[in-house]
Amino acid sequence: MKTLRRVKFGKCAFCGREVPLTFHHLIPRKLHRRTYFKKHYEKTELSFGVNICRECHNGIHDLYDEMTLFLRFSDPEALKEDPALKKHFAWAKKVKRY
C-alpha cells in the first residue's frame, strides 16, 4: 500500500503500535537528485512512502543503505517480508514510549 499522505500520529505500518510517525520514502530521498531518478520517475512517484514509527524507520536505515532500499525494498510488502527487518519490527513492537 503506497501513500502520499503524511500522518503525525497513528498506527505504524510495520510494528502496529499507536505512536508518533515519520514518513519513509520508498525511493530514498538521497537518490531523488540523481539524474537517473529525475529522468525515470515523476515527482509524485518519488514521494510515495509509508508512515512508520521512529524505531522501525531507524531499523530500516541501520540495516540497509539507500541503493539497496531502492533495488530490493521499493514496496512496503518487501520490507515486511525481509527476515532481518521482521526481527527488528518484532522488537519495535515491544518498545514502550513514554
C-alpha positions in Angstrom: 0.0 0.0 0.0 1.7 3.2 -1.1 0.6 6.6 0.2 1.4 10.2 -0.2 -0.3 11.2 3.0 1.9 12.0 6.0 0.5 11.4 9.4 2.0 12.7 12.6 0.4 10.2 15.0 -1.2 6.8 14.3 -0.5 3.2 13.8 2.9 2.2 12.5 2.6 0.2 9.2 5.2 -2.3 10.4 5.1 -2.8 14.1 1.4 -1.8 14.6 2.0 0.5 17.6 0.0 3.7 18.0 2.8 6.3 18.3 4.1 9.4 16.6 5.0 8.6 13.0 7.7 9.5 10.5 7.4 9.2 6.7 9.6 6.6 5.0 10.1 7.3 1.3 10.1 4.0 -0.7 12.6 5.6 -3.1 15.1 7.2 -0.6 15.2 11.0 -0.8 19.0 10.8 -1.1 18.6 9.3 -4.6 16.0 11.8 -5.8 18.6 14.3 -7.0 20.4 11.8 -9.2 20.0 12.2 -13.0 18.6 8.6 -13.4 15.8 9.2 -10.9 15.0 12.6 -12.3 14.6 11.1 -15.8 12.8 7.9 -14.9 10.4 9.0 -12.1 7.8 11.6 -11.7 7.9 13.7 -8.6 4.7 12.0 -7.3 6.4 8.6 -7.7 9.4 9.8 -5.7 7.0 10.9 -3.0 5.4 7.5 -2.3 6.1 6.1 1.1 4.7 4.8 4.3 4.0 6.2 7.8 6.1 4.3 10.3 7.4 4.8 13.9 10.9 6.2 14.6 12.1 2.8 15.8 11.1 1.0 12.6 12.4 3.8 10.5 15.8 3.8 12.2 16.0 0.0 11.9 15.4 0.1 8.1 18.1 2.6 7.6 20.5 1.0 10.0 20.3 -2.4 8.2 20.3 -1.2 4.6 21.9 1.6 2.5 19.8 3.8 0.2 20.6 1.9 -3.1 19.7 -1.4 -1.5 16.5 0.0 -0.2 15.6 1.2 -3.8 16.7 -2.0 -5.5 15.2 -4.5 -3.1 12.6 -2.7 -1.0 10.6 -0.2 -3.1 7.4 -1.9 -2.0 6.2 -2.0 1.7 5.4 -5.7 1.4 9.1 -6.4 0.5 10.1 -4.6 3.7 7.6 -6.6 5.8 8.9 -9.9 4.4 12.6 -9.3 4.9 13.8 -11.7 7.7 16.2 -9.1 9.3 13.5 -6.4 9.3 10.8 -8.8 10.5 13.0 -9.5 13.6 13.5 -5.7 14.1 9.8 -4.9 13.7 9.0 -7.6 16.3 11.5 -5.9 18.7 10.0 -2.5 17.9 6.5 -3.8 18.7 7.6 -4.4 22.3 9.3 -0.9 22.8 7.3 1.3 25.1 7.2 5.1 24.5 6.8 7.5 27.4 
